[in-house]
Amino acid sequence: MADKPARPPAKSTVRPRPSAPARPAARPRTTTPTPAEDPTGSLLGFAKGFGLTFATMFKKVYTQQYPFDIYPTAPRYHGRHVLNRHPDGLEKCVGCELCAWACPADAIYVEGADNTEAERYSPGERYGAVYQINYLRCIFCGLCVEACPTRSLTMSNEYELALDNREELIYTKEQLMAPLLPGMEAPPHPMRLGDDEKDYYIAKTQEPLTQGEPQSAANAGGKPITGRAIEVGGHHA
């Protein structure tokens, strides 16, 4: 038989692998510093670290005897809110609800109502019929005070707001209203400072009162709340 012709060798289907990128040169290893070079692990380092602790160990500790002694706060301390009045007793709040819109914690609830000639609670067309602040949500940021266009809402120095009843921490309008000073008349009553609401916002028509209990810096009294100036929530002894 004749020999069969030899078949040509099969072509390889294996593709050559691409050459791997060159590795970066290895970084030289750092040697651990000796105690002389790095004093953090030496006795000198421990002495420096505990120096402040040892310096305060023998100082006399001062303890405030709260609640037996009431200490004054900073003049611009953000405490309980106050709804202020005009010198004749009318409310400064006009029920615009801007404070509720500005509150980031949604802690303020306001319902406005219309003034009438028979029942007037504030100069202008509207007043705050319902005003509530939930102190379980309030973060005392003061944005509501900045948003108030009539300077009705201010923050006092009153800080005793801890209670064991959650319902009592929702303050109503009656609790937030500033007390009546001598010369003020409880609303509703007609406008006493002029025939137009603009007369209430002209400085020359507002004579400051010099008597009465202090209430807030924006009120006619001109003095901030300090300590137990106003009883709020019924939690004072």
WOLINFEN-V724453 format. One record per pair of residues at least 12 apart in sequence whose C-alpha atoms are under 8 Angstrom apart, sorted by the first residue. I is the first residue (numbers start at 1). GAP is how many residues later the second one is. D is the distance in Angstrom with one decimal. If there is no record, write none. Layout:
I & GAP & D
I & GAP & D
This chain:
70 & 157 & 6.5
71 & 156 & 7.5
72 & 154 & 6.7
72 & 155 & 6.7
73 & 84 & 6.6
73 & 153 & 7.8
74 & 83 & 7.9
75 & 82 & 7.5
75 & 149 & 7.8
76 & 81 & 7.7
77 & 78 & 7.9
77 & 79 & 7.2
77 & 80 & 5.7
78 & 62 & 6.0
78 & 63 & 7.6
78 & 64 & 7.1
78 & 77 & 5.6
78 & 78 & 6.4
78 & 79 & 6.4
79 & 61 & 7.0
79 & 76 & 5.5
79 & 77 & 5.0
79 & 78 & 4.9
79 & 79 & 5.0
79 & 80 & 5.2
80 & 75 & 5.6
80 & 76 & 5.4
80 & 77 & 6.8
80 & 78 & 5.3
80 & 79 & 6.4
80 & 81 & 7.9
81 & 72 & 6.7
81 & 73 & 5.7
81 & 74 & 4.3
81 & 75 & 5.9
81 & 95 & 6.5
82 & 70 & 7.9
82 & 71 & 5.8
82 & 72 & 5.4
82 & 73 & 6.0
82 & 74 & 6.6
82 & 94 & 5.1
82 & 95 & 5.9
82 & 96 & 6.1
82 & 134 & 7.1
83 & 69 & 5.5
83 & 70 & 5.0
83 & 71 & 6.8
83 & 90 & 7.9
83 & 93 & 5.6
83 & 94 & 4.6
83 & 95 & 5.8
84 & 67 & 7.9
84 & 68 & 5.1
84 & 69 & 6.5
84 & 70 & 7.5
84 & 93 & 6.3
84 & 94 & 5.4
84 & 132 & 7.5
84 & 134 & 7.2
84 & 135 & 5.6
85 & 67 & 7.2
85 & 92 & 7.9
85 & 93 & 6.8
85 & 134 & 6.4
85 & 135 & 7.5
86 & 114 & 7.6
86 & 133 & 7.3
86 & 134 & 6.8
87 & 96 & 7.5
87 & 97 & 6.2
87 & 119 & 6.9
87 & 120 & 7.7
87 & 121 & 7.7
87 & 122 & 7.6
87 & 133 & 5.8
88 & 95 & 6.7
88 & 96 & 4.6
88 & 97 & 6.0
88 & 103 & 7.8
88 & 104 & 6.3
88 & 105 & 7.1
89 & 91 & 6.7
89 & 95 & 4.4
89 & 96 & 4.9
89 & 97 & 5.7
89 & 98 & 6.5
90 & 31 & 5.6
90 & 32 & 5.0
90 & 33 & 7.1
90 & 95 & 7.6
90 & 96 & 7.2
90 & 97 & 5.8
90 & 98 & 7.5
90 & 99 & 7.7
90 & 101 & 7.7
91 & 30 & 6.0
91 & 31 & 4.8
91 & 32 & 7.7
91 & 36 & 7.6
91 & 61 & 7.7
91 & 96 & 7.8
92 & 30 & 6.2
92 & 31 & 7.6
92 & 58 & 6.3
92 & 59 & 7.2
92 & 60 & 4.8
93 & 29 & 7.0
93 & 34 & 5.9
93 & 35 & 5.9
93 & 57 & 6.9
93 & 59 & 5.2
93 & 60 & 7.5
94 & 18 & 7.3
94 & 28 & 6.6
94 & 29 & 7.9
94 & 30 & 7.5
94 & 31 & 7.7
94 & 32 & 5.2
94 & 33 & 4.0
94 & 34 & 5.7
94 & 56 & 7.8
95 & 15 & 6.8
95 & 16 & 6.5
95 & 17 & 4.3
95 & 18 & 7.1
95 & 31 & 6.1
95 & 32 & 4.7
95 & 33 & 4.0
95 & 34 & 7.3
96 & 16 & 6.8
96 & 30 & 8.0
96 & 31 & 8.0
96 & 32 & 7.8
97 & 12 & 7.9
97 & 13 & 5.8
97 & 14 & 7.4
97 & 15 & 7.5
98 & 46 & 7.5
98 & 49 & 6.0
98 & 50 & 6.4
99 & 44 & 7.6
99 & 45 & 4.4
99 & 46 & 7.0
99 & 48 & 5.6
99 & 49 & 6.0
100 & 44 & 7.1
102 & 41 & 6.2
102 & 42 & 5.7
102 & 45 & 6.5
103 & 40 & 6.4
103 & 41 & 5.9
105 & 32 & 6.0
105 & 33 & 6.2
105 & 34 & 7.1
106 & 31 & 7.3
106 & 32 & 7.9
107 & 26 & 5.6
107 & 27 & 4.9
107 & 28 & 7.0
107 & 29 & 7.9
107 & 30 & 5.4
107 & 31 & 5.5
108 & 23 & 7.5
108 & 24 & 5.8
108 & 25 & 4.6
108 & 26 & 6.4
109 & 21 & 7.6
109 & 22 & 5.9
109 & 23 & 5.2
109 & 24 & 6.5
110 & 18 & 6.7
110 & 19 & 7.6
110 & 20 & 5.4
110 & 21 & 4.7
110 & 22 & 6.5
111 & 17 & 6.0
111 & 18 & 5.7
111 & 19 & 4.9
111 & 20 & 6.6
112 & 14 & 6.4
112 & 15 & 5.6
112 & 16 & 4.6
112 & 17 & 5.3
112 & 18 & 6.9
113 & 13 & 5.4
113 & 14 & 5.6
113 & 15 & 6.3
113 & 16 & 5.7
114 & 12 & 4.4
114 & 13 & 6.4
115 & 12 & 6.6
117 & 73 & 7.2
118 & 71 & 7.8
119 & 69 & 5.1
119 & 70 & 6.5
119 & 71 & 7.9
120 & 67 & 6.8
120 & 68 & 4.7
120 & 69 & 5.5
120 & 70 & 6.1
120 & 71 & 7.9
121 & 66 & 5.3
121 & 67 & 4.8
121 & 68 & 6.9
123 & 68 & 6.6
123 & 73 & 7.8
123 & 74 & 5.1
123 & 77 & 7.5
124 & 72 & 7.8
124 & 73 & 5.4
130 & 42 & 7.7
130 & 43 & 6.5
131 & 41 & 5.9
131 & 42 & 4.9
132 & 38 & 6.6
132 & 39 & 5.5
132 & 40 & 4.6
132 & 41 & 6.0
133 & 37 & 5.7
133 & 38 & 5.3
133 & 39 & 6.8
134 & 35 & 6.3
134 & 36 & 4.4
134 & 37 & 6.4
135 & 34 & 5.5
135 & 35 & 6.0
135 & 36 & 7.5
136 & 30 & 7.5
136 & 33 & 6.5
136 & 34 & 7.5
142 & 13 & 7.5
151 & 67 & 6.9
152 & 66 & 7.8
154 & 62 & 7.1
154 & 63 & 7.9
154 & 64 & 6.9
155 & 61 & 7.6
156 & 59 & 7.8
156 & 60 & 6.1
156 & 68 & 6.3
156 & 69 & 5.4
156 & 70 & 7.8
157 & 67 & 7.0
157 & 68 & 5.4
157 & 69 & 5.6
157 & 70 & 7.3
158 & 67 & 6.6
158 & 68 & 6.6
158 & 69 & 6.4
158 & 70 & 7.6
163 & 72 & 7.4
168 & 65 & 6.8
169 & 64 & 7.7
171 & 62 & 7.8
175 & 57 & 6.5
175 & 58 & 7.3
178 & 37 & 6.3
178 & 38 & 8.0
179 & 36 & 7.4
181 & 30 & 7.4
181 & 31 & 5.1
181 & 32 & 6.9
181 & 40 & 7.5
182 & 29 & 6.8
182 & 30 & 6.0
193 & 12 & 7.0
193 & 13 & 8.0
208 & 12 & 5.5
208 & 13 & 6.9
208 & 14 & 7.6
209 & 12 & 5.6
209 & 13 & 7.9
213 & 16 & 7.2
214 & 15 & 6.7
215 & 14 & 7.2
215 & 15 & 7.4
